[in-house]
Amino acid sequence: MNTTNSPDPQDLPRGPDREDPDLLLCDYLDGDLSRRERLRLERRIKAEEPLRDDLRRYGMLSGLIDELAEEGVEGVDYDLQRAEIISAIERKALLNPPRRRAMILRPRFWVTAAAASILLAVSAGLLVFGLYGGPADVPVAEMVMSGGAPAERGRQEISVQIAPPDLAELPIEMDADPHPGEPAGTIAVSFGAPSAGADTVGETMVVY
Amino acid sequence: MSGGREAKAADSPGVPDAQLVRASKRGDLTAFEGLVERYQRRATAVAYRLLSNREDAMDVVQDAFLRAYSQLDSLVKPARFGAWLLRIVSNLSLNFRRARALRRTDSLDAPADDEFRGGMSRPDPGAVNPAAEASASEVKQRLAEAIERLPNLQRQALVLFAIEKLPQKEIAKMLGSSVEAVKWHVFAARKKLKEQFKDYL
């Protein structure tokens, strides 16, 4: 509620009205007017007494507000306040030690992971293409389908003869075609080094 | 507080905020103490002006520095620590006011705060009786009360601009509004105060 008939600032239109004398006076005191605006306002102030009164009031109000800056906080022991703040931080740190960021969230993790991936890829490339001269040079294992009658429940045996005698890790090519007349079922894959004139099987692994 | 820390904190005046913030992020509490020393007065003044209660202001300032320390990682521009801190102080003060007002409304014999009266203002400094003789200190006291009764944004803008002398651009960032809006709130507050204190000025 105002004691005067002047409009409540709350009711004033939103946004600055450059012609509002009150706004011009505040801008004048804040030094926010252009030279042209300032000179024009000063001419008006000289000519209009109400404007002079309002300028004086705004000036006094600014002075009073300035004086309020230190009111109420004089005598505060800032050294004590600072010590209390630091102590509180130390206590908090002791009670709740800072949680380390999850490894996966740290940028360093991703840089390391990327570097490791590149290193792994390069190493694998060197291993395959350098040591063995590339996949084309790897001898393909000979695969022989086992003879004889199929086992119960239509088990199909596949014997794989590893061509190199050193049992090196080689790719295994399996012929998935079943024996004629055999139902599809369990596939047994056997590994073993070939021996003279026989399909010798050294180890057998059953793959379901 | 150790003597060593006091000596180091005293060395911080020439060190840029950004450097102190970076050191604080690494866990250097002495660096953060330098920041506290640099901004505690301004933070206390802002909190007091927004809360009009010294004890409340001291609590809010301590809470603000604790939050600032724990959230330093979220400060994108370390050089702007001061504005960021005052924004925390300002927001915490506002929250404190609201909580305080709620506590008052819970009390049957305490008057409700303006903010919980549907935005209606209290009667004019009521207190401000044009016919009465008032000393300068009384006028200042009434002015402080009138500032406290201003709407939140007007009060914050006026306190930060006219009392703390912060640039409007800075205040706009602190309050998350435009410079024009800050300018408007400061102006509206001044105009209202000028009208209320017309017979004293």
HADDOCK unambig.tbl for C-alpha pairs under 7 A between the chains (distance, minus, plus):
assign (segid A and resid 1 and name CA) (segid B and resid 121 and name CA) 6.64 0.50 0.50
assign (segid A and resid 1 and name CA) (segid B and resid 123 and name CA) 5.50 0.50 0.50
assign (segid A and resid 1 and name CA) (segid B and resid 124 and name CA) 5.84 0.50 0.50
assign (segid A and resid 2 and name CA) (segid B and resid 124 and name CA) 6.34 0.50 0.50
assign (segid A and resid 2 and name CA) (segid B and resid 196 and name CA) 6.74 0.50 0.50
assign (segid A and resid 3 and name CA) (segid B and resid 196 and name CA) 6.75 0.50 0.50
assign (segid A and resid 4 and name CA) (segid B and resid 195 and name CA) 6.95 0.50 0.50
assign (segid A and resid 8 and name CA) (segid B and resid 192 and name CA) 6.75 0.50 0.50
assign (segid A and resid 9 and name CA) (segid B and resid 188 and name CA) 4.94 0.50 0.50
assign (segid A and resid 9 and name CA) (segid B and resid 191 and name CA) 6.55 0.50 0.50
assign (segid A and resid 9 and name CA) (segid B and resid 192 and name CA) 6.11 0.50 0.50
assign (segid A and resid 10 and name CA) (segid B and resid 188 and name CA) 6.97 0.50 0.50
assign (segid A and resid 15 and name CA) (segid B and resid 184 and name CA) 6.53 0.50 0.50
assign (segid A and resid 16 and name CA) (segid B and resid 184 and name CA) 6.43 0.50 0.50
assign (segid A and resid 23 and name CA) (segid B and resid 187 and name CA) 6.63 0.50 0.50
assign (segid A and resid 57 and name CA) (segid B and resid 194 and name CA) 6.67 0.50 0.50
assign (segid A and resid 57 and name CA) (segid B and resid 201 and name CA) 5.15 0.50 0.50
assign (segid A and resid 58 and name CA) (segid B and resid 194 and name CA) 6.58 0.50 0.50
assign (segid A and resid 60 and name CA) (segid B and resid 201 and name CA) 6.23 0.50 0.50
assign (segid A and resid 61 and name CA) (segid B and resid 194 and name CA) 6.88 0.50 0.50
assign (segid A and resid 64 and name CA) (segid B and resid 140 and name CA) 6.53 0.50 0.50
assign (segid A and resid 65 and name CA) (segid B and resid 162 and name CA) 6.92 0.50 0.50
assign (segid A and resid 65 and name CA) (segid B and resid 163 and name CA) 6.31 0.50 0.50
assign (segid A and resid 66 and name CA) (segid B and resid 163 and name CA) 5.78 0.50 0.50
assign (segid A and resid 69 and name CA) (segid B and resid 45 and name CA) 6.84 0.50 0.50
assign (segid A and resid 69 and name CA) (segid B and resid 163 and name CA) 5.34 0.50 0.50
assign (segid A and resid 70 and name CA) (segid B and resid 45 and name CA) 6.99 0.50 0.50
assign (segid A and resid 72 and name CA) (segid B and resid 54 and name CA) 6.83 0.50 0.50
assign (segid A and resid 73 and name CA) (segid B and resid 45 and name CA) 6.37 0.50 0.50
assign (segid A and resid 73 and name CA) (segid B and resid 54 and name CA) 6.90 0.50 0.50
assign (segid A and resid 82 and name CA) (segid B and resid 36 and name CA) 6.51 0.50 0.50
assign (segid A and resid 82 and name CA) (segid B and resid 37 and name CA) 6.78 0.50 0.50
assign (segid A and resid 83 and name CA) (segid B and resid 1 and name CA) 6.24 0.50 0.50
assign (segid A and resid 85 and name CA) (segid B and resid 62 and name CA) 5.66 0.50 0.50
assign (segid A and resid 86 and name CA) (segid B and resid 33 and name CA) 6.83 0.50 0.50
assign (segid A and resid 89 and name CA) (segid B and resid 66 and name CA) 6.27 0.50 0.50
